[in-house]
Amino acid sequence: MPDTVILRRRSPRSFAQIAMDQTLRDEGVYTTIANDLKNTRRVARLLAPEVAKFRLGLDLTQLSNLRVTDNKAVLFVQTAAQHARLRQLLPRLTRILEQAGLTIALEIRIRPVKETVVLRDNLAQGEPRVASEQTQRTVMQAAQSLDDSPLKQALLSLARTMRHTGEH
Protein backbone atom coordinates (compact mmCIF):
# COMPACT_ATOMS: atom_id res chain seq x y z
CA MET A 1 0.00 0.00 0.00
CA PRO A 2 1.49 3.36 -0.93
CA ASP A 3 2.34 5.92 1.74
CA THR A 4 0.00 8.49 0.21
CA VAL A 5 -3.15 6.51 1.01
CA ILE A 6 -5.09 7.97 3.93
CA LEU A 7 -7.35 5.67 5.89
CA ARG A 8 -10.60 7.32 6.91
CA ARG A 9 -13.42 6.36 9.19
CA ARG A 10 -16.46 4.77 7.62
CA SER A 11 -18.82 7.13 9.42
CA PRO A 12 -17.68 10.71 9.84
CA ARG A 13 -17.77 12.24 13.30
CA SER A 14 -19.10 15.68 14.02
CA PHE A 15 -17.00 18.42 15.58
CA ALA A 16 -19.09 18.05 18.74
CA GLN A 17 -18.18 14.34 19.02
CA ILE A 18 -14.50 15.08 18.45
CA ALA A 19 -14.57 17.89 21.04
CA MET A 20 -16.41 15.69 23.57
CA ASP A 21 -13.90 12.85 23.14
CA GLN A 22 -10.98 15.23 23.58
CA THR A 23 -12.55 16.85 26.66
CA LEU A 24 -13.28 13.48 28.30
CA ARG A 25 -9.78 12.25 27.55
CA ASP A 26 -8.23 15.43 28.99
CA GLU A 27 -10.33 15.28 32.18
CA GLY A 28 -9.51 11.63 32.82
CA VAL A 29 -13.12 10.42 32.59
CA TYR A 30 -12.15 7.53 30.33
CA THR A 31 -9.67 6.34 32.93
CA THR A 32 -12.30 6.50 35.68
CA ILE A 33 -14.85 4.55 33.63
CA ALA A 34 -12.24 1.95 32.70
CA ASN A 35 -11.22 1.53 36.36
CA ASP A 36 -14.84 1.21 37.49
CA LEU A 37 -15.45 -1.45 34.84
CA LYS A 38 -12.30 -3.34 35.85
CA ASN A 39 -13.31 -3.25 39.52
CA THR A 40 -16.86 -4.31 38.68
CA ARG A 41 -15.60 -7.34 36.78
CA ARG A 42 -13.22 -8.21 39.63
CA VAL A 43 -15.99 -8.04 42.25
CA ALA A 44 -18.29 -10.06 39.96
CA ARG A 45 -15.64 -12.79 39.62
CA LEU A 46 -15.25 -12.94 43.39
CA LEU A 47 -18.92 -12.88 44.41
CA ALA A 48 -20.63 -14.77 41.57
CA PRO A 49 -19.58 -18.29 42.68
CA GLU A 50 -20.72 -17.67 46.26
CA VAL A 51 -24.07 -16.20 45.23
CA ALA A 52 -24.62 -19.01 42.70
CA LYS A 53 -24.42 -21.60 45.52
CA PHE A 54 -27.67 -20.29 46.98
CA ARG A 55 -29.68 -20.40 43.73
CA LEU A 56 -31.18 -16.94 44.10
CA GLY A 57 -31.76 -16.44 40.39
CA LEU A 58 -29.24 -13.61 40.42
CA ASP A 59 -26.42 -13.62 37.89
CA LEU A 60 -23.62 -11.32 39.05
CA THR A 61 -21.59 -12.02 35.93
CA GLN A 62 -24.16 -9.89 34.14
CA LEU A 63 -22.77 -6.44 34.82
CA SER A 64 -26.19 -4.78 34.92
CA ASN A 65 -26.71 -6.47 38.32
CA LEU A 66 -23.61 -4.91 39.86
CA ARG A 67 -22.10 -1.44 40.06
CA VAL A 68 -18.77 -0.71 41.72
CA THR A 69 -17.41 2.75 42.50
CA ASP A 70 -14.36 3.74 44.51
CA ASN A 71 -15.85 3.10 47.94
CA LYS A 72 -18.87 0.81 47.49
CA ALA A 73 -20.40 -1.99 45.45
CA VAL A 74 -24.13 -2.02 44.76
CA LEU A 75 -25.87 -5.32 44.01
CA PHE A 76 -29.14 -4.93 42.10
CA VAL A 77 -31.79 -7.59 42.72
CA GLN A 78 -35.25 -8.05 41.22
CA THR A 79 -37.34 -9.12 44.20
CA ALA A 80 -37.64 -8.51 47.91
CA ALA A 81 -36.96 -12.21 48.55
CA GLN A 82 -33.59 -11.94 46.81
CA HIS A 83 -32.89 -8.77 48.81
CA ALA A 84 -33.67 -10.49 52.12
CA ARG A 85 -31.54 -13.54 51.32
CA LEU A 86 -28.57 -11.45 50.15
CA ARG A 87 -28.82 -9.33 53.28
CA GLN A 88 -28.30 -12.54 55.25
CA LEU A 89 -25.26 -13.36 53.09
CA LEU A 90 -23.79 -9.86 53.36
CA PRO A 91 -21.18 -10.71 56.06
CA ARG A 92 -19.95 -13.68 54.04
CA LEU A 93 -19.72 -11.63 50.83
CA THR A 94 -17.92 -8.80 52.64
CA ARG A 95 -15.42 -11.31 54.05
CA ILE A 96 -14.73 -12.66 50.53
CA LEU A 97 -14.00 -9.16 49.27
CA GLU A 98 -11.74 -8.41 52.24
CA GLN A 99 -9.78 -11.62 51.68
CA ALA A 100 -9.19 -10.48 48.11
CA GLY A 101 -7.90 -7.12 49.35
CA LEU A 102 -10.97 -5.01 48.51
CA THR A 103 -12.25 -2.89 51.37
CA ILE A 104 -15.47 -1.57 49.91
CA ALA A 105 -18.95 -1.44 51.39
CA LEU A 106 -21.66 -3.66 49.95
CA GLU A 107 -25.14 -2.31 49.36
CA ILE A 108 -28.22 -4.12 48.02
CA ARG A 109 -30.94 -2.39 46.05
CA ILE A 110 -34.12 -3.70 44.52
CA ARG A 111 -34.55 -2.93 40.83
CA PRO A 112 -37.76 -4.63 39.69
CA VAL A 113 -37.97 -5.84 36.12
CA LYS A 114 -40.71 -4.26 34.09
CA GLU A 115 -42.36 -7.08 32.24
CA THR A 116 -44.23 -6.39 29.06
CA VAL A 117 -47.97 -6.85 29.19
CA VAL A 118 -49.01 -9.90 27.23
CA LEU A 119 -52.58 -9.82 26.08
CA ARG A 120 -54.27 -13.16 26.19
CA ASP A 121 -55.83 -14.67 23.12
CA ASN A 122 -59.57 -14.63 22.82
CA LEU A 123 -60.52 -18.01 24.17
CA ALA A 124 -64.23 -17.72 23.37
CA GLN A 125 -65.27 -20.36 20.89
CA GLY A 126 -68.57 -20.76 19.15
CA GLU A 127 -71.62 -18.55 19.52
CA PRO A 128 -71.89 -16.12 22.45
CA ARG A 129 -74.21 -17.07 25.28
CA VAL A 130 -77.68 -15.56 25.20
CA ALA A 131 -79.64 -14.72 28.35
CA SER A 132 -83.15 -16.08 28.63
CA GLU A 133 -86.22 -13.83 28.66
CA GLN A 134 -86.67 -14.58 32.37
CA THR A 135 -83.12 -13.45 33.18
CA GLN A 136 -83.54 -10.27 31.17
CA ARG A 137 -86.80 -9.45 33.01
CA THR A 138 -85.22 -10.18 36.40
CA VAL A 139 -82.26 -7.87 35.76
CA MET A 140 -84.57 -5.11 34.48
CA GLN A 141 -86.86 -5.43 37.53
CA ALA A 142 -83.87 -5.31 39.88
CA ALA A 143 -82.61 -2.16 38.16
CA GLN A 144 -86.02 -0.45 38.32
CA SER A 145 -86.42 -1.24 42.00
CA LEU A 146 -83.27 0.69 42.92
CA ASP A 147 -82.84 4.42 43.46
CA ASP A 148 -80.64 6.29 40.99
CA SER A 149 -77.10 4.99 41.66
CA PRO A 150 -74.10 3.55 39.83
CA LEU A 151 -75.46 0.06 40.54
CA LYS A 152 -78.76 0.91 38.85
CA GLN A 153 -76.88 2.29 35.84
CA ALA A 154 -74.79 -0.88 35.63
CA LEU A 155 -77.86 -3.14 35.79
CA LEU A 156 -79.65 -1.10 33.10
CA SER A 157 -76.57 -1.34 30.89
CA LEU A 158 -76.45 -5.11 31.48
CA ALA A 159 -80.14 -5.44 30.61
CA ARG A 160 -79.65 -3.47 27.36
CA THR A 161 -76.67 -5.66 26.45
CA MET A 162 -78.61 -8.86 27.13
CA ARG A 163 -81.52 -7.58 25.02
CA HIS A 164 -79.18 -6.80 22.07
CA THR A 165 -77.39 -10.16 22.22
CA GLY A 166 -80.75 -11.94 22.40
CA GLU A 167 -81.94 -10.30 19.17
CA HIS A 168 -79.12 -11.71 17.06
Residue pairs with C-beta under 8 A, 6 or more apart in sequence:
24 30
36 68
36 69
37 63
39 68
39 102
40 63
40 66
40 67
40 68
40 73
41 63
42 68
42 100
42 102
43 66
43 68
43 73
43 97
43 102
43 104
44 60
44 61
44 63
44 66
45 61
46 96
46 97
46 100
46 102
47 60
47 66
47 75
47 93
47 96
47 97
48 59
48 60
48 61
50 89
50 92
50 93
50 96
51 58
51 60
51 86
51 89
51 93
54 85
54 89
56 77
56 82
56 85
56 86
57 78
57 82
58 65
58 75
58 77
58 78
58 82
58 86
59 65
60 66
60 75
64 76
65 75
65 76
65 77
66 73
66 74
66 75
66 76
67 73
67 74
67 76
68 74
68 104
70 104
71 104
71 105
72 104
72 105
72 106
72 107
73 97
73 104
73 105
73 106
73 107
74 107
74 108
74 109
75 86
75 106
75 107
75 108
75 109
76 109
76 110
76 111
77 83
77 86
77 108
77 109
77 110
77 111
78 110
78 111
78 112
78 113
79 110
79 112
80 110
82 110
83 108
83 110
86 93
86 108
87 108
90 106
90 108
93 106
94 106
97 103
97 104
97 106
128 165
129 165
130 162
130 165
130 166
130 168
131 139
131 162
131 165
131 166
133 166
135 162
136 159
136 162
136 163
136 166
139 155
139 158
139 159
139 162
140 155
140 156
140 159
142 155
143 152
143 155
143 156
143 158
143 159
146 152
146 155
